């Protein structure tokens, strides 16, 4: 499955690949530590599994309901936000939590300092009717102007200029991340979903693994991934390694890693539809239990009933109905380890989503977001 797969008719194609020709001049991107590795954001898929949560009543229902963590983003941000779209579409900000506490400490390879980072972010745009979607990956290394924001505890955080995109989450959590994305895009985020390291790995294992085909060998000591070119059914540990790897492919950049993540999402969506989870009540419950324990949501989705209703609207979307791109960026001339937004091209993306239209291919053409060839089919 490739992130470059041809989109459905009516949705212009987008490579979803990341690269930069000037690295031929000899500039290599600096390796990141284990602490900075990203987690693929599979909250969307987790939400799709949550629809299975209604298989039990009484204790099972309350058990699943009690698993869900939520954040009152609407209450924290107030009314100073973009208006909700009135065209039937929805936008969901999906983040990955790189926590260094509890079971995530071992997976992340860092000290148990109680901190959390978000190294992967995606805007999922559901078109009217929820039959297709566009997914826009937001590079964590993007330098942006972070707005003043108030976190879910009521603490205020000052605005900052020229900081990395993922600093919004580490500064003020989910609410600050949402505020930053809305400021950057002009789009209202209707919902918020977040997944952590350990939950992602367990979810993949309970699904029985996810088949992927690599076109090149991948050997990344830092993500503990060693795959020969060919078809593999990845278990949870391998899947986590794949979506976190950046040193085993391309130029070692976050942009290259995003391309792997986009390809894996499509493979995972196909696997969820393939495994026949509706035929086994125990499997249904185990998956629902893991999914609800894994996600953090906005308060509007903070119950099994709400998640079931929301997820029902996603069940018909397959990998072929997903158009995946990366926010148009270019490398910062002052620092090859950072990227900056290609504002004119990014505006094409945001305008298309605001008006519930397909993202035009011109929006990512000739940017750092659309040059390298992928290694996963």
Secondary structure, DSSP 8 states (H G I E B T S, - for coil): --TT----TTS---------GGGGGT-------GGG------HHHHHHHHGGGGG--THHHHHHHHH-EEE-HHHHHTT-S----SSS-EEEEEEEEEE-STTHHHHHTS---S-EE---EEEEEE-TTSS-EEEEE--TTEEEEE--EE-TTS-EE--EEEEETTHHHHHHHHHHHHHHHHHHH-----EEEEEEHHHHHHHHHHTT-EEEEESS-EEETTTTEEE-SEEEEE-HHHHHHHHH--SSSTTS-HHHHHHHHHHHHHHHHHHHHHS-GGG-HHHHHHHHHHHHHHEEEEGGG-SHHHHHHHHHTTTT--GGGEEEEE--EEEETTEEEEEEE-HHHHHHHHHHHHTT----GGGTTTSTTS-S--SB-
